[in-house]
């Protein structure tokens, strides 16, 4: 084991108010980490939404610790996930967009858990870019759903370049479907994850495990199968709380409207889009239910910490905006639940973010992280949340700081925005010019100027983009991952006996 990795004494206190008390069966808890994609905290009943039906997530929240103010560190899939896995901001690990990957030598939470004696596995998407498509996970059960090369690299030298070809089609074409690429993928993710968990139930080694199950739903396109679409009546689908006519659009929102070719959408289209999104959320809830029930049936739940979150949210037509790529609550605020042995149920309203996942997992595994800007969620530590957006739709870095009740949007290229989230949760009133809030504004601006050198970062990003676009054109690297699922060992083949193979798979009914 590398000498720089420190294993903690089981009795060592790390400042936690919540401590995992090791159970009768294992010295360290198993960890089941469930991720949705593009699931806004604002769209869940556990955070007050009145329409979506998510009994499994609600049940997990009822027996777990719910974080009321959890944020992604970038409102875009790739950089959000790489930042979360490394426990550092996207700019610190140079993962700026959906075509930039973790550099060699960057430890992820999977590396730390491996070093602490865990068996680690990924089922589902993680948006890895580059030749290393495991990034510390010992096993990976599925391919990814998006490319692993540089083909989605933005071009800040030409801000009008439409790299992703994402427009309003997914909004306009929302509706019911029998199957889709997203559904095919998530069905496979769930199946492979459940099979792996059954294997752990028959594993006699008693080695703790960590399984990440990462779904692509409810990411657009906003479609749902009849089973989940029919959970909602058209008449109960709500419309955006804040319409574009209620506000003056900020400069970044205006850029995104141009980027997505956003135009006025009628109420019936808005309701159909939200109907599809809510149906996809219920579909994911059903997957969460199946995973939790499997833990119950196999007797593993009593030794397992369950964590549920998403990589970012979705605007859902709020403020006349769609998809993500901004710091408003619908886009940047994510669900976050911890549940398991001796996690006291309740609510925590201090601002936290996804970079806090790595130190949390390290604390559960009793291993000290070498480098992170996050803080364990098991500690009661108040500190600002930092977030960045460094990808397509802008040509200059944009930042967000959330501290206590205040949220600052900051960019050298845009007028700043300041909101009091507690008293103005819909982010209507920009307080920058309000003298009453001048001390808070000055403090957050100072924090932003200390945290980021915008000009230097912009130069680094453009340099990275130019290199990656050149390499994609010159090489067209083939990095897409195809898993080896070990079917030759799983089923009866030449030279093997049925009874021997079946003995490894057979699991008695518990209870």
Secondary structure, 3 states (H helix, E strand, C coil): CCCCCEECCCCCCCCECCCCCCCCCCCCCEEEEEEECCCEHHHCHHHCCCCCCCHHHHHHHHCCEEECCEECCCCCHHHHHHHHHHCCCHHHHCCCCCCCCCCCCCCCHHHHHHHCCCEEEEEECCCCCCCCCCCCCCEECCCCCCCCCCCCCCCHHHCCCCCCCCCCHHHHCCEECCCCHHHHHHHHHHHHHHHHHHHHHCCCCCCCEEEEEECCCCCCCCEECHHHHCCCCHHHCCCCCCCHHHCCCCHHHHHHHHHHCCCCCCHHHHHHHHHHHHHHHHHHHHHHHHHHHHHHHHCCHHHEEEEEEECCCCCCCHHHCCCCCCCCHHHHEECEEEECCCCCCEEECCCEECCHHHHHHHHHHCEECCCCCCCCCCECCCCCEEEEECCCCCCCCEEEEEECCEEEEEECCEEEEEEECCCCCCCCCCCCCCHHHHHHHHHHHHHHHHHCCHHHHHHHHHHHHHHHHHHHHHHCCCCCCCCCCCHHHHCCCCCCCHHHHHHHHCCCCCC
